[in-house]
């Protein structure tokens, strides 16, 4: 081998090594971006899964509750006046506090503390007349102090928690009367203006209903369209035109579909605003082309030999399609559907346009109840100033990501487990 | 006795003519072999006999093909009924990705041949026995057909074809994907089947044509060059082109 050839060979090997390095660097970069992103979300959001409680004592005094009956019924308890009892439970934390300053103590718990006092008695009617310990939801500010998210060493006027409140907090903390528990209410409560009470139940159910409506509308239409176009329609200019348009539809920005939903579903058909029904139909317009394309691709992937085998056995076109081609294409179609739905799951813009951005503090029971959705919830909370919402945004993103990962996993499983292999 | 009589068959793929005035008489309960170099139109002709060319949109067939005086090349013909009577075995084994049982039972099911489960079991068993596959698969009928070996798959396809008791079976190079042992099994099978069924087989292997067929037709460039008893075609052909092909001078 002469030296020229040797040099050439060396150059080729070097080029290959360099190329491999470029690839490794690209992957490394992508992974580190992902890691930074994940770290950001987790470090900000994990604390949202903890809820802070303030423990105090409540005296269910019949006189203060304004209960006259000797053995009060459930209705009596329901209609009793809890204002004074709840007020006393909080002010008893610092009996020496002048009355005009009491707001400072009351502000340390959520505004729903009176309802919490009531709920405990309704659940345990035998507490009537007794003094019992009670857990009250700490206010957003105390919650953030407890989680260490608020700096304590800045001037008092810049702080949301004043010196007096910090003093009470430290006292309670020393006594072990500040509890930190898993935040169940984050998953069971609807949205709220108060960060400590806000949960994702409404938006989660809104998302579930939207996705179900979207599936119910887009899947049958898309699969039938795909089957017709792929197996029955003549191949001519018109069907080519349709194919081009379906592909274009998949690239239309989602906000345009939102406008369509607003203009047609709400304005013309008068469907109820802000509901998962409208949201789901709007999203199904987006999902439709994705499913059609996936279904057609997987129909195309069924070997022609299977069609020939069925046709040669005397099966009609319809029988060939329904007995063989469609069942064989289903795994691909389904995984395409799930991926389409996962895309729809993360859509925000069209839902905002059809009004699913409204503040909803009830949990929807049906697709025609007003609801938010997870991505819109993230958008709403990210506009709020309180520190409590910052961690909630990250927590909500985590829930959305978990949802997405589950769906993509399902798509993978469907594809690998049910896909038939031929010869 | 003639089973299928083709007269002046012309086939076009779009503007390209693939068959030129092919006329042929296929005798009942005999094996007719169609030989010729690749692209000579023998498969195209075969696919005219069960109208499989209908699948190809640009394909147009002219001329007359009669089976028992029934015109096959007619719009009015019920293709489903025709294909029930004319089975087909393809070049590449193509069992359905379903169980062995379902593969064989498919035809009888869609044509309503079996009245009961017992009858269906009987049809599946006889078909598999006729296809010389029964002994190998009788204990695993619920296994997927595509899991069998190539030769077994092809015999399964033959079992599937004969499950509806067709009068004619078309075979499009049925052994081209098989090893010599599997090929020998299929050839033996063809020999058995011809007692009941008319068989038309397209093959690239001249020795196979010589072994299994009674009549042979030689196609070249879309024309039927010569057709006659297999012995004569192979030993003493009339046409020089046939002579050249048989002796391996071209093709």
Interface residues (C-beta under 8 A of the other chain):
Chain A: X234 X235 X303 X305 X306 X307 X308 X309 X310 X311 X312 X313 X314 X315 X316 X319 X323 X324 X328 X420 X421 X422 X423
Chain B: X50 X52 X55 X57 X79 X80 X81 X82 X83 X84 X87 X88 X90 X92 X93 X94 X95 X96 X97 X106 X107 X110 X111 X146 X150 X153 X157 X160 X161 X164
